[in-house]
Amino acid sequence: MLFLYSEFKEARLGDFSSAQDLPRRTKDFYEITGKKLDMEFGSTYKFLDDHFKDCFGIECNYYLESIGKNIAYLSEVVKRDEAEYFQRLKRGGIVAQVETLGLSLFHQ
């Protein structure tokens, strides 16, 4: 997500007011996209249920489960002070990598 904001900014995509705006608006984006997947694409993601069952013998759609967990976590992150957002999204040292590249996380 940290790189995504920088990519959007460089490409002049989206109307994000700051790097913190992207995580705040991600849940809404997912809800809109989910409706589109359901209505326009016939919920094709549900075929992954069969994939996981046939390939791994598991009756779980890890795709949907992972998205749900990520959205739930992100919803908790954005309840905090903006200064804390990126400290909570630091998988694999990503914050340090972004800062090493000279990309700003807190300014436009």
ZIDAVEN-V725905 format. One record per pair of residues at least 12 apart in sequence whose ideal C-beta (glycine too) atoms are under 8 Angstrom apart, sorted by sequence separation. I is the first residue (numbers start at 1). J is the second residue. D is the distance in whole Angstrom. If there is no record, write none. Layout:
i=I j=J d=D
i=I j=J d=D
This chain:
i=49 j=61 d=5
i=77 j=89 d=7
i=6 j=19 d=8
i=48 j=61 d=5
i=5 j=19 d=5
i=8 j=22 d=7
i=48 j=62 d=8
i=46 j=61 d=7
i=48 j=63 d=5
i=45 j=61 d=8
i=48 j=64 d=8
i=2 j=19 d=7
i=5 j=22 d=5
i=4 j=22 d=7
i=45 j=63 d=6
i=45 j=64 d=7
i=86 j=105 d=5
i=1 j=22 d=6
i=1 j=23 d=6
i=83 j=106 d=8
i=1 j=26 d=7
i=30 j=67 d=7
i=30 j=71 d=6
i=27 j=71 d=6
i=26 j=71 d=7
i=27 j=74 d=7
i=26 j=74 d=6
i=27 j=75 d=6
i=23 j=74 d=6
i=23 j=77 d=6
i=24 j=78 d=5
i=23 j=78 d=5
i=20 j=82 d=4
i=23 j=85 d=6
i=18 j=82 d=8
i=20 j=85 d=5
i=23 j=89 d=7
i=19 j=86 d=8
i=2 j=86 d=6
i=19 j=104 d=7
i=19 j=105 d=5
i=20 j=106 d=8
i=2 j=89 d=7
i=19 j=106 d=6
i=1 j=89 d=6
i=18 j=106 d=7
i=18 j=107 d=8
i=18 j=108 d=6
i=3 j=94 d=8
i=17 j=108 d=8
i=2 j=94 d=6
i=6 j=98 d=7
i=2 j=95 d=7
i=3 j=98 d=7
i=2 j=98 d=5
i=6 j=103 d=5
i=9 j=108 d=7
i=3 j=103 d=8
i=5 j=105 d=8
i=2 j=103 d=8
i=2 j=105 d=6
